[in-house]
Amino acid sequence: LLSTILPISVLIAMGAGMFDARTRFKKKFGPLIIQKAFLGSILLLSSMVTAILINYDTFSLLGKSCIVVLSIVSFMCSGLLGKKGGQLLDAKLPG
C-alpha cells in the first residue's frame, strides 16, 4: 500500500513546490529551483519504478537488488531536496 502512495505523494509535493516557486520567485527561476525540479523528477521516477517492482516482481535477486538501489536513489534525492530547500528559505526577494 505504501509503495503505491509514495509516487502519488511525490507528484503532489512536486506540484505544490512548483506552484510555490512560481509564486515566490515569479520569473526568476534560478539554478537552485531548476536543480530541485530535476531532483524531484528523479525522485518521482525512482519511486514509480520501485512501486512497480514491489507490486509486480517475483522478488528474484535482480529484482531485490533493483529495489534496494532505487530506494537508495530515492533517499539521496529526498535528502538533497531538503538541503536545497533549506538554502531557498534564506532567499532575498525584492519588495
N, C-alpha and C positions, 0 to 999 in steps of 0.2 A: 504494500500500500504506500509506504513512504517513498519507494523508488519511483512511483508514478506521480506523486505530489511534488517532488523536488523540481523537475523540469517546469511544471506549471508555476511554481512559486518563483523560480528564477526568471521566467518570462514576465511575470507581473512586476517583479522588482526591477527588471531592465526597463520596462515601460515607465514605471514611476521615476526611475533615475533619469531617463532621457527627458521626461516632462520637467523634472526639477532643473536639469541642466539648461534646457531651453528657456525656462522661466527666469532663472538666476543670472545666466550669462548671456542672454539674448543671442547675439550673433557672434560672440567671442567664444568659439569652440576651440580652446587651446589644446595643447598636446596631452595634458592630463585627462581631459574629458574623452578625447579620441582613444587614449590608451585604456580608459575604463570601459568604453564601448567595445573595444576589441577583446579585452579580458572577459567581459560579460558574455560576449558571443561564444568564446571558447568554453566558458562555464556552462552555458546553455547546451552547447553541442555535446560536451562530455557527459553532462547529466542525462541528456536524452539517450545517448548510446548506452550508458550504464543501465538506465531503466529498461531498455530493450533487452540487453543481455541478461539482466537479472530475471526478467519475466519470461524470456523465451529460450534461454540457453539450457543445455542439459548439464551444465556445470562440469565440463571437461577441464583438463588442466589449462588449456589455452584460454577457455572462457573465464576461468577464475583469475588467470594472470591479467587478462584484459580488464576485468572488473577492478582489480587492485590498482593497476596503472591509471585507469580513468578516475578512480576515486582519489588518488594522489594528485592528479592534474586538477580535479575539481577543488580539492583542499587548497592547493597552492594558488589557484585563481581567486578563490574567495578571500584568502589572506592578503593577496596583492590588491584586490579591490578595496578591502578595508583600509589598507595602508595609503593608497592613493586618495581615497575618500577623506581620510584624515588630513591630507595636505590641502584638499579643496575647502575644508572648513575655515581655514585662515585666509581664503582668497579675498583680496581687496577689490570691491566693486565700486565703480563710480556712482555717485549720487547717494 
